[in-house]
Amino acid sequence: MTQQDLDNWDGFLGSNFLKAEDVKGEDQIYICKGIEYDSENARPMLILESEEISSKFSLNVTNSNFVKNAGIKAPKELIGKKIKFKVVKAFSPSAKKEVDSLRIISVE
């Protein structure tokens, strides 16, 4: 472990994936600081920051289509963009019920 690893709580307090309960409202802005390949789900994973808290967000098909239709030609073009989310209900095949989910509502 290096000193840099102790600069924040990421990795120490459970998952650092962005969840519906983390989004305080549709006006909360997340800045895309980087992008990785989510090999488990075979999709782009955004590294987001809001209010100095870093989170990961794996782009599903719905959110990827929104971003593409917003004029983003490639996932790496999201770096530096401001992203806003809304909480919606979506059916979870694994839970076999509707759960809170995140949808991207704007990319600037």
C-alpha positions in Angstrom: 0.0 0.0 0.0 1.3 3.4 -0.9 0.6 6.8 0.7 -1.6 7.7 -2.3 -3.9 4.8 -1.4 -4.7 6.6 1.8 -5.8 9.8 0.2 -9.5 8.8 0.1 -11.9 6.0 1.3 -12.3 4.3 -2.1 -11.8 0.6 -1.7 -12.1 0.7 2.1 -15.9 1.1 2.6 -17.4 -1.5 0.4 -18.1 -0.9 -3.3 -17.3 2.4 -4.9 -19.9 1.8 -7.7 -22.4 4.6 -8.1 -25.8 3.5 -6.8 -29.2 5.1 -7.0 -29.1 6.2 -3.3 -25.9 8.1 -4.0 -27.6 10.5 -6.5 -29.0 13.4 -4.5 -31.1 14.8 -7.4 -31.2 15.4 -11.1 -29.2 18.6 -10.8 -26.2 16.8 -9.2 -23.2 16.9 -11.6 -20.7 14.1 -12.0 -17.5 14.8 -14.0 -16.1 11.8 -16.0 -12.4 11.6 -14.8 -11.5 8.5 -16.8 -12.8 5.4 -18.5 -11.9 1.7 -18.2 -13.1 -1.5 -19.8 -15.4 -3.5 -17.5 -14.3 -7.0 -18.5 -16.9 -8.6 -16.3 -19.8 -7.0 -18.2 -18.0 -6.3 -21.5 -18.8 -2.6 -21.5 -17.2 0.8 -20.7 -16.8 1.8 -17.1 -16.8 5.5 -16.2 -14.7 6.9 -13.4 -16.9 9.7 -12.0 -16.3 12.4 -9.4 -18.9 14.5 -7.6 -18.2 16.6 -4.5 -14.7 15.0 -4.3 -16.1 11.5 -4.1 -15.0 9.1 -6.8 -17.4 6.4 -8.1 -17.5 3.9 -10.9 -20.4 3.5 -13.3 -20.7 0.7 -15.8 -22.5 1.8 -19.0 -25.4 -0.5 -19.8 -27.0 -0.6 -23.3 -29.7 2.0 -22.4 -27.2 4.6 -21.1 -24.7 3.8 -23.9 -27.4 4.6 -26.4 -28.3 7.8 -24.7 -24.7 8.9 -24.7 -24.2 8.0 -28.4 -27.4 9.8 -29.4 -26.1 12.9 -27.5 -23.3 13.1 -30.0 -20.5 11.3 -28.2 -18.8 9.3 -31.0 -16.6 7.1 -28.7 -16.5 6.2 -25.0 -13.2 8.0 -24.4 -14.9 11.3 -25.5 -16.8 11.2 -22.2 -13.6 12.2 -20.3 -14.1 15.7 -18.9 -17.8 15.8 -19.6 -20.4 16.7 -17.0 -23.0 14.0 -16.5 -26.4 14.1 -14.7 -28.5 11.1 -13.7 -32.1 10.4 -12.7 -33.3 7.4 -10.6 -35.8 5.2 -12.4 -37.4 1.8 -11.7 -36.1 -1.0 -13.9 -36.7 -4.8 -13.8 -33.7 -6.7 -12.5 -33.5 -10.3 -13.9 -31.3 -11.4 -11.0 -33.6 -9.9 -8.3 -36.7 -10.8 -10.3 -38.3 -7.5 -9.4 -38.2 -3.8 -10.1 -35.3 -2.0 -8.5 -34.0 1.6 -8.5 -31.6 2.1 -11.4 -29.7 5.1 -12.9 -30.3 6.7 -16.2 -28.1 9.4 -17.8 -30.3 12.5 -18.5 -27.6 14.9 -19.8 -24.0 15.0 -21.0 -22.4 18.4 -21.4 
